[in-house]
Structure formats: structure tokens, C-alpha cells
Amino acid sequence: MRIIKYIFVGILFVLFSASNVSSQTQNDLPKNLVLAFKQGNCASLSNYFSDRIQLSIQDKEGSYSKSQAKQILDKFFRDYPPTDFKKKHAGGKTGARYATGELITKKGNFRLSFLSKKQNGKFIIHQLHIEKD
């Protein structure tokens, strides 16, 4: 009886550990995406954009093509050169993820949030919001 109890506890431990690791990796952001925000690299960042993206940067908001959004974000990064990006929270479910963070620039800090959806096995950003902290 004692052996069965230990086996049962062991199985529960393994199942709990596996589900915890799976949820951590599900909510992790791609390293290249985080690096692109830190460096203000629009070319790398636009690789994660949908063909149409809902973009909101301070007082400018709209639905833009990938190339338009890249130009708008490039101007923002020229005006506010980033020095760091710190992820605050990430979550979601199987086909969609969201993340919030702090974009630290030479001219102040900004709250950044985005929503991504899985397309063809890759998470693509559909909404991006940047507002003054």
C-alpha cells in the first residue's frame, strides 16, 4: 500500500511539473522580438507584423499595412531611441498571446502592449500599443 502511495505522488509530481513547464514556454516571447524592441530595430520587428496591424502610438492610431507600420514605428524609434525593454506580463491561450512591458527610451518610459495570433505556425502581431508611462 505504501509503494502505491509513493507511485501516485510521483506521478502527480511529474504531471504538475510538465504542465508548469508547458505554460512557461507558452507565455515566453521570442528572444528576437524582445531584442528588436530593446534595439528599436524596425526591420526585425516588422517580421512579426501581420499584413494589417492595428497600431496605436501615443496620439496616432489606425489600421496600417506592414510597411506603413514599419515607417511609423521607425519614426517613433528615431524620436525616442530605446535603451531597454522589460516584459511585465505575458499570457494567452493556444492560438493567441498578449504581452505587456515597459519600453525604456532616452526621452522617457512607455507602456507597450501587443496581441499576437498564430498563423502558419508563427505568432504574428495584430495589435501594438505604445503610450507614455
N, C-alpha and C positions, 0 to 999 in steps of 0.2 A: 504494500500500500504506500509506503514511504517513497519508493522508487517512482511510482506513478505520479505522485505529487511533484517530485523534482522534475520529472519529464514535462509535466503540464506547465510548471512555472518556467522552465527553459523555453518551451515552445512559445508561450506568451511573450517572453522577453525578446525572442528573435523576431516575432511578428511586430511588436511595438517598435523595435529598433529599425526594422526595414521600412515601416510606414513613416517614421520620423525622418529618415534619410531621404526618402522619396519626396516628402513635402518640402524639405530644404532645397533640394535640387530643382524642384518645380518652380520655386519662387526666386531662384538666383537669376540675376541678369547676365547676359553675355558680357564677358570681360571687354571685348572690343567696343561694345556700346557704352559702357561706363567710361572707358578710356577716351572715346570720341567726345563725350560731354566734358571731361576734365580738360581736354586739349582744345576744345572748340573746333573740332575737325568736322566740318560740314560734309565733306566727301564721304568719310566713313559713316557718319550719322545717317546720311541720306540712303545708304544701303539698307537701312532698316525701315525706311518710309514706305507707306502704301502708295499706290499710284495717285490717290487723292488723300490728302491728310487735313484734318481739322486742326488748325494752328491758332493758338492764342498767345501772343507775346505782348505783355503789358496792355496797351490800348488797341492793338491791331489784332483783329480776329476774323477768321474766314476759312473757307474750304479752298485749298490750293493744290495744284499739281505738285508732283515730287520736285520738279525743277524750280518752281516758284517758291516752294517752302525752303528749299536749299538756299536760294538767294536771300530770302528774308532772314533766315537763321544766320547766314554768313554775315549780314549787316549787323545783326544783334551781337554776334561774337566779336566783330571789329569794334563796335561801340563799347562793349563790356567784355574785355578779354578774360576768359575763365582761368582760374588758378586751381580749382578743385571741384569735385562733385562727390557728395556724400549721400548714399542711399539711406533713406529714413525707413521706408516700408515698401515691401513688395508682396503681392498676393495674387490670387485669381483661381481659376479652375483650369481644366484640361485644355480648352481651346482659346482661353483669353487670360491675359495677365495685365496687372496695373502696377505702377511703381510711383513712389513719391520720393523726393530728395531735395537737397539744398545745393544749388549751383553757386559757388563762391567765385566772385569776379573781382577784378582790380577796382571796380567802382561800386561795389556793394553785393549783397547776397540776394538770391532769388529762390522762390519756391518753384520746383519743377515737378510736373506730374505727367504721366503718359499712360495710354491704354494701347495694348498690342493684342493682335489676334493671330492665330496660327493659320498660315497659308502655305500650302505646298511644303509642309514640314518645317517652316521657319516662322518665327514670330515677327510680325510686321507692325510698325507703329501706325495707328489710325488717328490718334488724338495726342497732341502735345501742348501743354500749357506751361508758360513761364511768367511768373508775376513777382513783382518786387516784394521782398520779405519785410 
